[in-house]
Amino acid sequence: MMSSLPLLSLLTWLPILGGVLLLFVGDRAPETVKRLALGMTVLVFVLSIPLYTAFDIGTARMQFEEYHRWIEIFNINYHLGVDGFSMPLIILTTFITVLVVIAGWRVIQYRVAQYMAAFLMLEGVMIGAFAALDAILFYIFFEAMLIPMFLIIGIWGGPRRIYATVKFFLYTFFGSVFMLISLIYLYSLTGSFEILDFHRQAIPLKPQIFIFLSFLIAFGVKVPMWPVHTWLPDAHVEAPTGGSVILAAIMLKIGGYGFLRFSLPITPDASRELDWLVILMSLVAIVYIGFVALAQKDMKKLIAYSSISHMGFVTLGFFVLYRIIDNTGSADGAVMGIEGGMVQMVSHGFISGAMFLCVGVLYDRMHTRMISDYGGVIQVMPVFGAFMVLFAMANSGLPGTSGFVGEFLVILSAFKASFWIAFLAALTLILGAAYTLWMVRRTLYGEVANDNVRQLEDVNRREFLFLALLAIAVLAIGLWPNPLLEVMHASAENLIQFATATKVGS
């Protein structure tokens, strides 16, 4: 039976071991390295599919669990499992990594083996972070993600790559220190590092507030939330295309996932006390960062700021739950907000990945990301133009695309909390369309800007493949979101029970 296989361990360690294998092969046979990398990522993706097909949507309990004693003196265990929150994010990770390998097939000519190995190892530790049910195991994977991404930006990045990668490392490492202190405090209360034991622990309000704030710093930097967002545009601009895709599509989601797995269920009373802070930070990200995106001249920077704005919807959907329950006396709107935030995370993974890949296609041909260097691209690259317009529409929240579903659910739930919160959140439908369509108009339409644009060639079969796969994903969720909503519904209802329980201890 599939349930008897250590599926989560296979998904975590196969890509890591595959990365080690690529390092041994080295750059003596770059074509062999690429084929091995693609074969490994496709295998991991195929192995991840049973997480969905064999998933029991009627329960919130952890599934596909694996448990082994590890460091017994501190009661640290190798404990993996997935629920309706982590399972979709793992499948998103395995899918996007396949596309990143395909996207770098011809583009990366320098240290190919190390490049592919870094992405394989990064895939493994990201899956491990989503699957970990022991807090120390989660922390190890959470920190391990920094190493391959540090190398990806630092080695294959742009001219200011050292500045960008050091800034990225310092911001994220600084935040995680506070999380580690909180995890050690929770261990002192429970005698365990089991995350599910933390969920059941009664904690005094003042320590809850400290724990909540430490998680807010750690996961807020990862999302990233305003005002700790400034590392992201620099990292995106300097990262190679594959690095930008993984960073936007997967790594940012670790922060949103952390709020669901740690902040809300472990510190519900502090979350209620300080929900105004997260709502404020989310609204500033949605509105203010949207205006910042409007001022960008670099396509990558514009999409990076767009990511910050759209991720504001995620945290808003998660933390309006208390105001909804207070206003309506029902948890239905709160469940809708959490599900909307989750759908937004998955959708943003596809859309942001697609937008960065589109920029990469243009950059590979023109070696510039400046919007002013383009114009009339759709006249010479009609197939590419069709894909880019679709992804731009999705980024603007067009109905029928995945970008609409999550934002619509969050706005509906926010309306149950406050008209003004919903009004400010809904401004993203205007701002998102403004900065995205402004970039598309200047880049794709009008007269052919110059001879460099006139000589552009349309997408090749490799580029068509990864853009078409992302287009299918964006349209599938936009037209039929129910399969995704079903798998997370029980987990969302269970989280509401934890998040609304009074857990203040003596």
C-alpha positions in Angstrom: 0.0 0.0 0.0 1.1 3.6 -0.7 0.4 4.5 2.9 3.1 2.0 4.1 5.8 3.7 2.1 7.9 6.4 3.9 6.6 8.8 1.2 7.5 12.1 2.9 11.0 10.9 3.6 11.4 9.9 0.0 10.2 13.3 -1.1 12.5 15.0 1.3 15.7 13.1 0.9 15.6 11.9 -2.7 16.3 15.4 -4.1 18.9 16.0 -1.5 20.7 12.8 -2.3 20.2 13.6 -6.0 22.0 16.9 -5.5 24.9 15.1 -3.9 25.1 12.8 -6.8 25.2 15.7 -9.3 28.1 17.2 -7.3 30.0 13.9 -7.7 29.3 13.8 -11.5 30.5 17.4 -11.7 30.8 19.5 -14.9 32.6 16.8 -16.9 29.2 15.8 -18.4 26.8 18.8 -18.3 24.2 17.1 -20.5 24.2 14.1 -18.2 23.8 16.3 -15.2 20.8 18.1 -16.7 19.1 14.8 -17.6 19.7 13.4 -14.1 18.4 16.6 -12.5 15.3 16.6 -14.7 14.7 12.9 -14.1 15.0 13.3 -10.3 12.6 16.3 -10.2 10.1 14.5 -12.4 10.3 11.4 -10.1 9.8 13.5 -7.0 6.8 15.2 -8.6 5.3 11.8 -9.5 5.9 10.5 -6.0 4.1 13.6 -4.6 0.9 13.0 -6.5 -0.3 10.2 -4.1 -0.3 12.8 -1.3 -3.4 14.2 -3.1 -4.9 11.1 -4.6 -4.8 9.1 -1.3 -5.5 12.1 0.9 -8.6 11.8 3.2 -10.4 15.2 2.9 -12.8 14.4 5.7 -10.3 14.7 8.5 -7.9 17.3 10.0 -5.6 14.8 11.4 -2.0 14.4 10.1 -1.6 11.9 7.3 1.3 9.9 5.9 2.9 10.2 9.3 6.4 9.0 10.0 7.8 8.9 13.5 11.3 7.8 14.7 13.2 8.6 17.9 16.1 10.9 17.2 17.8 12.8 20.0 16.1 11.2 23.0 17.8 13.2 25.7 16.0 16.3 24.5 12.9 14.4 23.2 13.6 15.5 19.6 12.1 13.2 17.1 12.1 12.7 13.3 8.4 13.3 12.9 6.8 14.0 9.5 3.2 14.4 8.4 0.9 16.5 6.3 -2.6 18.0 6.5 -4.7 20.1 4.2 -2.3 23.1 4.6 1.0 21.4 4.0 0.1 18.9 1.3 -0.8 21.4 -1.5 2.3 23.4 -0.8 4.5 20.2 -1.1 2.9 19.4 -4.5 3.4 23.0 -5.5 7.1 22.7 -4.6 7.7 19.5 -6.6 5.9 20.9 -9.7 7.7 24.3 -9.7 11.1 22.6 -9.3 10.6 20.6 -12.5 9.9 23.8 -14.4 13.0 25.5 -12.9 15.2 22.7 -14.1 13.6 22.9 -17.6 14.0 26.7 -17.6 17.7 26.5 -16.9 18.4 23.8 -19.5 20.1 26.1 -22.0 20.5 29.3 -20.0 23.0 28.0 -17.4 26.4 27.4 -18.9 28.6 28.0 -15.8 28.9 25.3 -13.1 25.9 23.5 -14.3 26.2 20.6 -11.8 26.4 22.9 -8.8 23.4 24.9 -10.1 21.2 21.9 -10.5 22.4 20.4 -7.2 21.6 23.5 -5.3 18.0 23.5 -6.6 17.5 19.8 -5.9 18.8 20.2 -2.3 16.6 23.3 -1.9 13.6 21.3 -3.0 14.3 18.7 -0.4 14.7 21.0 2.5 11.6 23.0 1.5 9.5 19.8 1.4 11.0 18.9 4.8 10.0 22.2 6.3 6.4 21.7 5.1 6.2 18.1 6.4 8.0 18.5 9.8 6.0 18.0 12.9 8.9 18.3 15.3 9.8 21.9 16.0 13.6 21.4 15.9 13.3 19.4 12.7 11.3 22.3 11.2 13.9 24.8 12.4 16.7 22.8 10.8 14.9 22.7 7.5 13.9 26.3 7.8 17.5 27.4 8.3 18.9 25.0 5.7 16.9 26.7 3.0 19.2 29.7 3.3 22.3 27.8 2.2 21.4 26.8 -1.3 19.6 30.0 -2.0 22.6 32.0 -0.7 24.7 30.1 -3.2 22.2 30.4 -6.1 22.1 34.2 -5.8 25.8 34.6 -4.8 27.2 32.5 -7.7 24.8 32.9 -10.6 23.3 36.3 -9.7 23.7 39.7 -11.1 26.4 42.4 -10.6 25.2 43.3 -7.0 24.7 39.6 -6.0 26.9 39.7 -3.0 25.1 42.6 -1.4 21.7 41.0 -2.2 22.6 37.6 -0.9 24.2 38.9 2.3 21.1 41.1 3.0 18.8 38.1 2.3 20.8 35.9 4.7 21.0 38.5 7.5 17.3 39.4 7.4 16.1 35.8 7.5 18.7 34.5 10.0 17.9 37.4 12.3 14.2 36.6 12.4 14.8 32.9 13.0 16.8 33.5 16.1 13.7 34.8 17.9 11.8 31.7 16.7 14.4 29.4 18.2 14.2 31.1 21.6 10.4 30.7 21.6 10.7 27.0 20.6 13.1 26.4 23.6 10.6 28.2 25.9 7.8 26.0 24.6 10.0 22.9 25.2 10.4 24.0 28.8 6.6 24.0 29.2 5.8 20.8 27.4 9.0 18.7 27.7 8.6 18.0 24.0 9.4 19.6 20.7 6.3 18.2 19.1 4.4 21.0 17.3 1.1 19.3 18.1 2.0 19.3 21.8 2.6 23.0 21.6 -0.9 23.4 20.1 -2.5 21.9 23.3 -0.3 23.7 25.8 -1.9 26.4 28.0 0.5 29.5 28.1 0.2 32.7 30.2 -0.7 35.8 28.1 2.6 37.7 28.5 4.7 34.8 27.2 2.1 34.2 24.5 2.7 37.8 23.4 6.4 37.4 23.3 6.1 34.1 21.4 3.6 35.6 19.0 5.9 38.6 18.3 8.9 36.3 17.8 7.0 34.2 15.3 5.8 37.4 13.6 9.4 38.5 13.1 10.6 35.1 11.8 7.7 34.5 9.5 7.0 38.1 8.6 10.6 38.4 7.2 10.0 35.3 5.2 6.7 36.4 3.7 7.9 39.2 3.6 5.7 41.7 5.3 6.1 45.4 5.5 8.4 46.9 6.9 10.8 43.9 6.8 10.4 43.5 3.0 13.3 45.4 1.6 15.5 42.4 1.1 13.1 40.8 -1.4 13.4 43.2 -4.4 17.2 43.2 -4.2 17.3 39.4 -4.0 14.9 39.1 -7.0 16.8 41.5 -9.2 20.1 39.9 -8.6 19.0 36.2 -8.6 19.0 34.1 -11.7 15.6 33.4 -13.2 15.3 30.0 -11.5 16.2 31.6 -8.1 13.6 34.2 -8.5 11.0 31.6 -9.4 11.7 29.4 -6.3 12.0 32.4 -4.1 8.6 33.9 -5.1 6.7 30.7 -5.7 7.8 28.6 -2.7 10.1 30.2 -0.2 7.8 33.1 0.6 5.0 30.5 1.4 7.1 29.1 4.3 6.3 32.4 6.1 2.5 32.1 5.5 2.6 28.4 6.4 4.4 29.3 9.7 1.5 31.5 10.8 -0.9 28.6 10.3 1.2 26.0 11.9 2.7 28.0 14.8 1.2 31.5 15.5 -2.5 31.0 15.4 -2.8 27.6 17.1 0.0 28.1 19.7 -0.7 31.7 20.7 -4.5 32.2 20.1 -5.0 34.8 22.9 -2.0 36.9 21.8 -3.2 36.5 18.2 -6.5 38.0 19.2 -4.8 40.8 21.1 -2.4 41.7 18.3 -4.5 40.9 15.2 -4.7 44.7 14.5 -1.0 44.8 14.1 -0.9 42.0 11.4 -4.0 43.5 9.7 -2.3 46.9 9.6 0.9 45.5 8.2 -1.0 43.5 5.6 -3.1 46.5 4.4 0.1 48.6 4.2 1.6 45.9 2.0 -1.4 45.7 -0.2 -1.9 49.4 -0.7 1.4 51.2 -0.2 3.6 48.5 -1.8 1.1 48.5 -4.7 1.9 52.2 -5.3 5.7 51.4 -5.0 5.3 48.8 -7.7 3.7 51.5 -10.0 7.0 53.5 -9.8 9.3 50.6 -10.9 11.2 50.7 -14.2 12.8 47.2 -13.8 10.4 44.4 -14.6 11.8 42.1 -11.9 11.5 44.8 -9.3 7.9 45.5 -10.3 7.0 41.8 -10.0 8.9 41.6 -6.7 6.9 44.4 -5.2 3.8 42.8 -6.6 4.6 39.7 -4.7 4.8 41.6 -1.4 1.4 43.2 -2.1 -0.2 39.9 -3.0 1.2 38.1 0.0 -0.4 40.8 2.1 -3.7 39.2 1.1 -2.4 35.9 2.7 -1.7 37.3 6.1 -4.9 39.5 6.0 -7.0 36.4 5.3 -5.4 34.5 8.2 -5.8 37.2 10.8 -9.3 38.7 10.2 -10.8 35.6 11.8 -11.3 37.1 15.3 -13.1 40.2 14.0 -15.3 38.1 11.8 -16.3 35.9 14.7 -16.9 38.9 17.0 -19.0 40.6 14.3 -21.1 37.7 13.0 -20.9 35.1 15.9 -20.0 32.5 13.2 -16.8 30.9 12.1 -17.9 30.5 8.5 -16.3 33.7 7.3 -13.2 33.0 9.2 -12.8 29.6 7.5 -13.3 31.4 4.2 -10.5 33.8 5.0 -8.1 31.0 5.9 -9.0 29.1 2.8 -8.7 32.2 0.7 -5.2 32.9 2.1 -4.2 29.3 1.3 -5.5 29.5 -2.3 -3.8 32.8 -2.7 -0.5 31.2 -1.6 -0.8 28.4 -4.1 -2.1 30.7 -6.9 0.7 33.2 -6.3 3.2 30.3 -6.6 2.0 29.7 -10.1 1.5 33.3 -11.2 4.7 34.8 -9.8 6.7 31.9 -11.1 5.2 32.4 -14.5 5.8 36.2 -14.5 9.5 35.7 -13.5 9.9 33.1 -16.2 8.4 35.5 -18.8 10.9 38.1 -17.7 13.6 35.5 -18.0 12.6 34.6 -21.5 13.0 38.2 -22.5 16.2 38.7 -20.6 17.8 35.7 -22.2 17.3 37.4 -25.6 17.9 41.1 -24.8 20.0 41.0 -21.5 18.0 43.8 -20.0 15.1 44.0 -17.6 14.3 47.7 -18.1 10.8 48.3 -19.4 11.9 51.2 -21.5 14.1 48.9 -23.6 11.1 47.0 -24.9 8.0 47.8 -26.9 6.1 46.0 -29.6 7.3 42.6 -28.5 4.0 40.9 -29.2 4.5 41.7 -32.9 7.5 39.5 -33.2 6.7 37.0 -30.3 3.0 36.5 -30.5 2.9 33.1 -28.7 5.0 34.5 -25.9 2.8 37.6 -25.8 -0.3 35.5 -25.4 1.2 33.7 -22.4 2.4 36.9 -20.8 -1.0 38.6 -21.2 -2.7 35.6 -19.6 -0.3 35.7 -16.6 -0.7 39.5 -16.3 -4.5 39.1 -16.2 -4.1 36.5 -13.5 -1.8 38.8 -11.5 -4.5 41.5 -11.8 -7.2 39.1 -10.4 -9.1 38.4 -13.6 -12.1 36.1 -12.9 -11.5 32.7 -14.4 -7.9 32.7 -13.3 -6.4 31.5 -10.0 -5.5 35.1 -9.1 -9.2 35.9 -8.7 -10.2 33.0 -6.4 -8.0 33.7 -3.4 -8.4 37.5 -3.5 -12.1 37.2 -3.8 -12.4 34.9 -0.8 -10.2 37.1 1.3 -12.1 40.3 0.4 -15.4 38.5 1.1 -14.2 37.4 4.5 -12.7 40.9 5.2 -16.1 42.4 4.5 -17.5 40.3 7.3 -14.9 41.8 9.6 -15.0 45.5 8.5 -16.1 47.4 5.5 -13.0 49.6 5.6 -10.6 46.6 5.8 -12.4 45.1 2.8 -12.3 48.4 0.9 -8.6 48.9 1.4 -7.9 45.3 0.5 -10.0 45.6 -2.7 -7.8 48.5 -3.9 -5.4 45.8 -5.0 -7.8 45.0 -7.8 -7.2 48.5 -9.1 -3.5 48.8 -8.2 -2.6 45.3 -9.4 -4.2 46.0 -12.8 -2.5 49.4 -13.0 1.1 48.3 -12.4 0.8 44.9 -14.3 -1.0 46.3 -17.3 1.2 49.3 -17.4 4.2 47.0 -17.7 2.5 44.8 -20.3 1.4 47.8 -22.4 4.9 49.3 -22.4 6.6 45.9 -23.1 4.4 44.1 -25.5 2.3 46.7 -27.4 2.9 49.7 -29.6 5.4 50.0 -32.3 8.5 47.8 -32.3 10.8 49.9 -30.2 14.2 49.1 -31.8 16.2 46.7 -33.9 17.0 44.5 -30.9 13.2 43.9 -30.4 12.7 43.4 -34.1 15.2 40.5 -34.1 13.6 38.6 -31.2 12.5 35.0 -31.8 9.4 33.6 -30.4 9.4 30.9 -27.6 11.1 27.6 -28.4 9.6 24.2 -27.4 11.3 24.2 -24.0 10.0 27.6 -23.2 6.5 26.8 -24.5 6.4 23.7 -22.3 7.0 25.4 -19.0 4.8 28.4 -19.8 2.0 26.1 -21.1 2.1 24.0 -17.9 1.8 27.1 -15.7 -1.0 28.4 -17.9 -2.9 25.2 -17.4 -2.4 25.4 -13.6 -3.6 29.0 -13.5 -6.7 28.3 -15.5 -7.5 25.0 -13.7 -7.6 26.6 -10.2 -9.4 29.7 -11.6 -12.1 27.7 -13.2 -12.4 24.8 -10.8 -11.0 25.7 -7.3 -13.1 23.1 -5.5 -10.5 20.3 -5.4 -8.1 22.6 -3.7 -10.6 24.0 -1.3 -11.9 20.5 -0.3 -8.5 19.3 0.9 -7.9 22.3 3.2 -11.5 22.7 4.6 -11.2 20.3 7.5 -7.8 21.7 8.5 -9.2 25.3 8.3 -12.1 24.3 10.6 -9.7 22.6 13.0 -7.4 25.6 13.1 -10.4 27.9 13.9 -11.1 25.7 17.0 -7.5 26.1 18.2 -7.3 29.8 17.3 -10.5 30.6 19.2 -9.8 28.5 22.3 -8.7 30.4 25.4 -5.4 28.9 26.4 -4.2 31.3 29.0 -2.5 29.3 31.7 -1.6 30.3 35.3 
